[in-house]
Amino acid sequence: MAIQHPATTGVPKSITLIVGLKIAVMVPVLHQALSDRLEIVSQEPPVTCRIWLKRSLQDLDDEGYIKLTHSVDGVAQEADDAAVDNRARGIRSVGTSYLSKA
């Protein structure tokens, strides 16, 4: 099953987006290979967006697409902490993860 990923312009304006973390810089020549790799991330139940993202990050780190300097759970905790802080302050932010080489 091919994943469809049309361009999205509404995400930055989404009221549900609280924090974004940059975890890697992908050169354009790798975009298709990355897309192909993400299509085969395990979808074995249970699958939620969060679980799929964590599986994807682990697979991409294991295969050298990205370089995490901490565990996937650590990156998830970093995002959770930033989201809690942003929610309390009533802001949204995008930053670079301290737990990856971006």
SVG drawing of the C-alpha trace seen along z (x, -y; Angstrom):
<svg xmlns="http://www.w3.org/2000/svg" viewBox="-7 -32 32 38">
<polyline fill="none" stroke="black" stroke-width="0.4" points="0.0,0.0 1.6,-3.3 1.4,-6.2 0.1,-9.3 1.8,-12.5 0.5,-15.5 1.9,-18.9 0.4,-20.3 0.2,-24.0 -2.2,-24.1 0.0,-22.4 1.8,-25.5 -1.5,-27.1 -3.1,-24.1 -4.5,-24.9 -3.4,-21.5 0.2,-22.0 2.1,-23.0 5.7,-22.2 7.8,-21.0 11.3,-19.5 13.9,-19.4 15.7,-16.2 17.6,-16.0 18.4,-17.8 17.7,-15.7 19.3,-16.5 16.8,-16.5 18.5,-13.6 17.4,-11.4 13.8,-12.4 12.5,-9.6 14.5,-7.0 13.2,-8.4 9.7,-8.3 10.1,-4.7 11.5,-3.7 8.7,-5.3 6.2,-3.3 7.5,-0.1 7.6,-1.1 5.8,1.5 2.1,1.0 1.7,4.0 -1.1,3.2 -1.4,1.2 -0.6,-1.7 -1.2,-5.3 0.4,-8.3 2.8,-8.5 3.7,-4.8 4.3,-5.0 6.5,-8.1 8.6,-6.4 9.0,-3.3 9.9,-5.5 12.5,-7.4 14.1,-4.2 14.2,-2.7 15.7,-5.8 18.3,-6.1 19.2,-2.4 19.7,-2.7 21.7,-5.9 19.1,-8.3 19.2,-10.4 21.5,-10.4 19.9,-10.4 22.3,-11.0 19.7,-9.6 16.9,-7.1 13.7,-7.6 11.9,-7.7 14.2,-10.5 13.3,-12.5 9.6,-11.8 10.1,-13.1 11.9,-16.2 8.9,-16.9 6.4,-16.2 8.3,-18.6 8.4,-21.4 4.7,-20.9 3.7,-21.1 5.8,-24.3 4.3,-25.8 0.8,-25.0 1.3,-26.6 2.7,-29.7 0.1,-29.7 2.6,-29.6 3.7,-27.4 7.3,-26.9 9.6,-25.1 13.1,-24.3 16.0,-21.9 16.2,-18.7 19.0,-18.6 19.0,-14.8 19.9,-14.5 22.4,-15.8 20.3,-18.1"/>
</svg>
